[in-house]
Amino acid sequence: MIEIEESGQAFTVPAEVIAKGLGLAPEQVQPMLAGRLITSWVEAGVDEDLGTFRLTFATDKRRLRLIVDALGDVISKSTLDFGGHDIPLGARRPGAV
């Protein structure tokens, strides 16, 4: 099980986890986050999903999604790879263009 540090709704995810999900080398993650080549966002669960959080990391071609509980334990993990195509609008951050 992967542990993710959690404080409120701010999460610290190891670069190795993000890199593996996005098909990158771990040393690429921090510079790409800083350069906004990887976008990330957190969504808090509501109703039956209360107490869980959806953490999403995306490049222009790939998306990693982690569902974690309030302790930061990973419940599920998924990756979408769009190959040579850009991520469709429906798979991007809500409100993104």
Residue frames as a rotation matrix with the C-alpha (Angstrom) as fourth column:
MET 1
0.579 0.815 0.000 0.00
0.815 -0.579 0.000 0.00
0.000 0.000 -1.000 0.00
ILE 2
-0.369 -0.669 0.645 1.27
0.648 -0.683 -0.337 3.48
0.666 0.294 0.686 -0.87
GLU 3
0.118 0.349 -0.930 1.16
0.908 -0.417 -0.042 6.06
-0.402 -0.839 -0.366 1.89
ILE 4
-0.137 -0.086 0.987 0.43
0.595 -0.804 0.013 9.66
0.792 0.589 0.161 0.99
GLU 5
-0.782 -0.165 -0.601 0.99
0.599 -0.466 -0.651 12.42
-0.172 -0.869 0.463 3.52
GLU 6
-0.058 0.863 0.502 -2.19
0.660 -0.344 0.668 14.36
0.749 0.370 -0.549 4.15
SER 7
-0.732 -0.027 -0.681 -2.90
0.582 -0.544 -0.604 17.60
-0.354 -0.838 0.414 5.99
GLY 8
-0.190 0.772 -0.607 -6.36
-0.354 -0.630 -0.691 19.01
-0.916 0.083 0.393 5.44
GLN 9
0.839 0.445 0.313 -6.74
0.139 0.381 -0.914 18.90
-0.526 0.810 0.258 1.68
ALA 10
0.475 -0.773 -0.420 -3.04
-0.875 -0.366 -0.316 19.39
0.091 0.518 -0.851 0.87
PHE 11
0.928 -0.112 0.355 -1.34
0.057 0.985 0.162 16.15
-0.368 -0.131 0.921 -0.10
THR 12
0.069 -0.945 -0.319 2.30
-0.927 -0.179 0.329 15.28
-0.368 0.273 -0.889 -0.68
VAL 13
0.947 0.249 0.204 2.64
-0.136 0.884 -0.447 12.49
-0.292 0.395 0.871 -3.21
PRO 14
0.100 -0.973 0.206 6.07
0.083 0.215 0.973 10.88
-0.992 -0.080 0.102 -3.80
ALA 15
-0.004 -0.202 -0.979 7.61
-0.877 -0.469 0.101 11.80
-0.480 0.859 -0.175 -7.16
GLU 16
-0.916 -0.391 0.090 8.09
-0.317 0.842 0.435 8.08
-0.246 0.370 -0.896 -7.87
VAL 17
-0.349 0.875 0.336 4.32
0.495 0.477 -0.727 7.48
-0.796 -0.087 -0.599 -7.68
ILE 18
0.474 0.507 -0.720 3.54
-0.271 -0.694 -0.667 10.37
-0.838 0.511 -0.192 -10.03
ALA 19
-0.309 -0.708 -0.636 6.37
-0.865 -0.070 0.497 9.42
-0.396 0.703 -0.590 -12.40
LYS 20
-0.882 -0.016 0.470 5.27
0.074 0.982 0.173 5.80
-0.465 0.187 -0.866 -12.66
GLY 21
-0.006 0.991 0.135 1.66
0.517 0.119 -0.848 6.79
-0.856 0.065 -0.513 -13.36
LEU 22
0.693 0.272 -0.667 2.61
-0.288 -0.744 -0.603 9.34
-0.661 0.610 -0.437 -16.00
GLY 23
0.803 -0.404 0.437 5.39
0.591 0.631 -0.502 7.31
-0.073 0.662 0.746 -17.64
LEU 24
0.719 -0.561 0.410 8.16
-0.359 -0.805 -0.472 9.69
0.594 0.192 -0.781 -16.57
ALA 25
-0.193 -0.816 -0.544 11.46
0.559 0.365 -0.745 9.51
0.807 -0.448 0.386 -14.73
PRO 26
0.403 0.402 -0.822 11.11
0.915 -0.167 0.367 10.62
0.011 -0.900 -0.435 -11.06
GLU 27
-0.431 -0.665 -0.610 13.57
0.662 -0.692 0.287 13.48
-0.613 -0.280 0.739 -11.59
GLN 28
-0.790 0.213 0.575 11.28
0.420 -0.496 0.760 14.96
0.447 0.842 0.302 -14.28
VAL 29
0.027 0.955 -0.297 8.31
0.932 0.083 0.353 15.39
0.361 -0.286 -0.887 -11.95
GLN 30
0.101 0.027 -0.994 9.29
0.742 -0.668 0.058 18.44
-0.662 -0.744 -0.088 -9.87
PRO 31
-0.821 -0.423 -0.385 10.51
0.090 -0.760 0.643 20.57
-0.564 0.493 0.662 -12.81
MET 32
-0.767 0.588 0.258 7.41
0.389 0.106 0.915 19.65
0.510 0.802 -0.310 -14.82
LEU 33
0.163 0.802 -0.574 5.12
0.985 -0.102 0.137 20.56
0.052 -0.588 -0.807 -11.91
ALA 34
-0.177 -0.318 -0.932 6.95
0.487 -0.851 0.197 23.87
-0.855 -0.419 0.305 -11.47
GLY 35
-0.935 -0.243 -0.257 6.70
-0.106 -0.501 0.859 24.56
-0.338 0.830 0.443 -15.21
ARG 36
-0.114 0.993 -0.003 3.00
-0.597 -0.071 -0.799 23.59
-0.794 -0.089 0.601 -15.24
LEU 37
-0.481 -0.072 -0.874 3.67
-0.797 0.451 0.401 20.77
0.365 0.890 -0.274 -17.70
ILE 38
-0.629 0.445 -0.637 2.03
0.570 0.821 0.010 18.53
0.528 -0.357 -0.771 -15.10
THR 39
-0.343 0.602 0.721 -1.20
-0.646 -0.709 0.285 19.89
0.683 -0.368 0.632 -13.70
SER 40
-0.768 0.120 -0.629 -2.73
0.459 0.788 -0.410 18.59
0.447 -0.604 -0.660 -10.50
TRP 41
-0.358 0.688 0.631 -5.92
-0.697 -0.647 0.310 19.00
0.621 -0.329 0.711 -8.55
VAL 42
-0.983 0.098 -0.155 -7.75
0.179 0.680 -0.711 17.55
0.036 -0.727 -0.686 -5.54
GLU 43
-0.264 0.956 0.127 -11.47
-0.534 -0.254 0.806 16.86
0.803 0.145 0.578 -5.26
ALA 44
-0.844 0.041 0.535 -13.10
-0.496 0.321 -0.807 15.96
-0.205 -0.946 -0.251 -1.94
GLY 45
-0.786 0.575 -0.228 -15.67
0.392 0.748 0.536 13.18
0.479 0.332 -0.813 -1.91
VAL 46
-0.625 0.689 0.367 -19.30
-0.778 -0.588 -0.221 14.01
0.063 -0.424 0.904 -1.11
ASP 47
0.420 0.906 -0.048 -22.28
-0.876 0.419 0.239 11.96
0.237 -0.058 0.970 0.02
GLU 48
0.997 0.020 0.078 -21.31
-0.041 0.958 0.283 8.26
-0.069 -0.285 0.956 -0.08
ASP 49
0.425 -0.902 0.081 -17.71
0.611 0.220 -0.760 9.24
0.668 0.372 0.645 -0.95
LEU 50
0.764 -0.109 0.635 -17.31
-0.437 -0.813 0.386 11.57
0.474 -0.572 -0.669 2.04
GLY 51
0.683 -0.584 0.439 -13.89
-0.351 0.265 0.898 11.08
-0.641 -0.767 -0.024 3.63
THR 52
0.234 -0.626 0.744 -12.17
0.800 0.559 0.219 10.25
-0.553 0.544 0.632 0.35
PHE 53
0.317 -0.236 -0.918 -10.20
-0.388 -0.916 0.102 12.45
-0.865 0.324 -0.382 -2.03
ARG 54
0.746 -0.120 0.655 -9.48
0.620 0.482 -0.619 12.19
-0.242 0.868 0.434 -5.74
LEU 55
0.197 -0.790 -0.581 -5.95
-0.193 -0.612 0.767 13.35
-0.961 -0.039 -0.273 -6.61
THR 56
0.818 0.138 0.558 -5.34
0.497 0.320 -0.807 13.89
-0.290 0.937 0.194 -10.31
PHE 57
-0.059 -0.880 -0.471 -2.08
-0.162 -0.457 0.874 14.54
-0.985 0.128 -0.116 -12.15
ALA 58
0.712 0.398 0.578 -2.04
0.485 0.316 -0.815 15.17
-0.508 0.861 0.032 -15.89
THR 59
-0.607 -0.745 -0.277 0.32
0.128 -0.436 0.891 15.90
-0.784 0.506 0.360 -18.73
ASP 60
-0.295 0.512 -0.807 -0.93
-0.862 -0.506 -0.006 16.75
-0.412 0.694 0.591 -22.20
LYS 61
-0.268 0.114 -0.957 -1.04
-0.725 0.630 0.278 13.03
0.634 0.768 -0.086 -23.11
ARG 62
-0.381 0.034 -0.924 -1.55
0.365 0.924 -0.116 11.08
0.850 -0.382 -0.364 -19.87
ARG 63
0.075 0.473 0.878 -3.59
-0.729 -0.575 0.371 11.26
0.680 -0.668 0.302 -16.65
LEU 64
-0.685 -0.259 -0.681 -2.98
0.301 0.750 -0.589 9.60
0.663 -0.608 -0.436 -13.26
ARG 65
0.099 0.763 0.638 -5.82
-0.626 -0.450 0.636 9.46
0.773 -0.463 0.434 -10.76
LEU 66
-0.799 -0.326 -0.506 -5.48
0.219 0.625 -0.749 8.32
0.560 -0.709 -0.428 -7.14
ILE 67
0.391 0.869 0.303 -8.43
-0.259 -0.212 0.942 7.83
0.883 -0.447 0.143 -4.80
VAL 68
-0.681 -0.676 -0.282 -7.26
0.156 0.243 -0.957 8.10
0.716 -0.696 -0.060 -1.19
ASP 69
0.361 0.766 -0.532 -8.98
0.755 0.095 0.649 7.88
0.548 -0.636 -0.544 2.17
ALA 70
0.894 0.097 0.437 -8.74
-0.115 -0.894 0.434 10.51
0.433 -0.438 -0.788 4.93
LEU 71
0.722 -0.682 0.113 -5.55
0.036 0.200 0.979 8.85
-0.691 -0.703 0.169 6.24
GLY 72
0.209 -0.638 -0.741 -3.87
-0.891 -0.436 0.124 9.09
-0.402 0.635 -0.660 2.83
ASP 73
-0.445 -0.311 0.840 -4.07
-0.036 0.943 0.330 5.38
-0.895 0.117 -0.431 2.02
VAL 74
-0.697 0.142 -0.703 -4.59
-0.716 -0.190 0.671 4.67
-0.038 0.972 0.234 -1.68
ILE 75
0.022 0.811 0.584 -7.96
-0.360 0.551 -0.752 3.02
-0.933 -0.194 0.305 -2.37
SER 76
0.602 0.137 0.786 -7.57
0.620 0.540 -0.569 2.92
-0.502 0.831 0.240 -6.15
LYS 77
-0.209 -0.727 -0.654 -5.22
-0.226 -0.614 0.756 4.09
-0.951 0.306 -0.036 -8.87
SER 78
0.527 0.356 0.772 -5.81
0.647 0.420 -0.636 4.51
-0.551 0.835 -0.009 -12.59
THR 79
-0.463 -0.679 -0.570 -3.95
-0.049 -0.622 0.781 5.88
-0.885 0.390 0.255 -15.58
LEU 80
0.752 0.595 0.284 -5.32
0.318 0.050 -0.947 7.02
-0.577 0.802 -0.151 -18.91
ASP 81
-0.425 -0.898 -0.117 -2.83
0.169 -0.205 0.964 7.14
-0.889 0.390 0.239 -21.77
PHE 82
0.641 0.722 -0.259 -3.93
-0.056 -0.293 -0.955 8.96
-0.765 0.627 -0.147 -24.90
GLY 83
0.320 -0.593 0.739 -0.85
0.862 0.507 0.033 7.95
-0.394 0.626 0.673 -26.90
GLY 84
-0.676 -0.647 0.352 0.01
0.736 -0.574 0.359 10.58
-0.030 0.501 0.865 -29.46
HIS 85
-0.027 0.773 0.634 -3.22
0.520 -0.531 0.669 12.51
0.854 0.348 -0.387 -28.88
ASP 86
-0.778 -0.138 0.612 -3.92
-0.355 -0.708 -0.611 15.32
0.518 -0.693 0.502 -26.47
ILE 87
-0.827 0.519 -0.214 -6.18
0.485 0.467 -0.739 14.59
-0.284 -0.716 -0.638 -23.50
PRO 88
-0.314 0.790 0.526 -9.80
0.605 -0.261 0.753 15.29
0.732 0.555 -0.396 -24.50
LEU 89
-0.456 0.168 0.874 -11.54
-0.433 -0.900 -0.053 18.19
0.777 -0.403 0.484 -22.76
GLY 90
0.589 0.808 0.024 -13.73
-0.447 0.301 0.842 15.81
0.673 -0.507 0.538 -20.74
ALA 91
0.605 -0.443 -0.661 -10.64
0.654 0.750 0.096 14.22
0.454 -0.490 0.744 -19.13
ARG 92
-0.399 -0.768 0.501 -9.06
0.336 -0.631 -0.699 17.54
0.853 -0.110 0.510 -18.10
ARG 93
-0.865 0.024 -0.501 -9.35
0.474 -0.285 -0.833 19.51
-0.163 -0.958 0.235 -14.90
PRO 94
0.159 0.986 0.055 -12.89
0.976 -0.148 -0.159 20.83
-0.149 0.079 -0.986 -14.41
GLY 95
0.776 0.240 -0.583 -13.07
0.211 -0.970 -0.119 24.27
-0.594 -0.030 -0.804 -15.99
ALA 96
-0.277 -0.951 -0.140 -9.89
0.035 -0.156 0.987 23.81
-0.960 0.269 0.077 -18.05
VAL 97
0.765 0.491 -0.417 -9.81
-0.373 -0.191 -0.908 24.62
-0.526 0.850 0.037 -21.75
